[in-house]
Amino acid sequence: MTVQEFSPIASLPIMGETAHQTYPSATLYVVATPIGNVTDISLRALHVLSLVNAVACEDTRNTAQLMTRFGLHKPLIAAHQHNEREVAETLIARLQAGERIALVSDAGTPAVSDPGARIVDAVRAAGLRVLPLPGASAAVTALSASGLVNDQFYFVGFLPAKAKQRENFLQTLRAVTATMVFYEAPHRILDCAGALAAVFEPEREVVFARELTKMFEEIHRCPLAEAEAWIKADPHREKGEFVVLLAGAPAAADEQDVEAERILKILLAECSVKQAANLAAQITGRKKNALYDRALQMKADGDAED
């Protein structure tokens, strides 16, 4: 028997647990849907989609296809970036009547670089409940496989389409120390790589995550100086939806200097210049010779004041 023919997961008691959980009425359910691989949808999401009175969605055609693949058929309400405020009023009226409404986008988590935030805001302002169902997110998926070691990330989303606006905006990000997360369309990916290379240091690491969870998924990491050449090397690399990750800036040198001086000052009160420099180098990772020279200067300045 192949994996496709039988999965032991199907017989687990957990599969039926969703039906025994509480799903309050008069609630907007924010439901994450797959970003590519349809089987990434959660059991809870499927149950809620089968339970709600209607589904508010970015594109009714895409959502209809998704629902049909799971044998689900619900009234669909178009809720895209051009009609969010108007649709919010309709949804609020239905929620106040006690209905359950699901909110989905075409792929991933609604309201994250996708329509939905205005609807959620309006529903909350009306005093109604919003219940999120977590699931796929292209940004987090790309981060998890990037290997970029950083405890923080800064979600940027889509860059401006016009070159000058894009350059000006990227200039404001030069000092960001968190990993930066961009979304980009295939027809602009080369322009995006060029703009990043023009603004940031060539040694910065960049990750291109293309077609995540789909058949032609590709995740490539390289120095920014090599990015444009990598894209141009294969015409297929200008196809599909992209998440682009850019390593953050190193900690500012002046911040490092301030910390090193603070440590040196404490050590010089108890140690010789040589000992203070040695210990400070071990603590900060800075070069011992530079710390020794600075310690000598600090010691001389302190003696002069005395």
Disulfide bonds with the S-S distance in Angstrom:
none
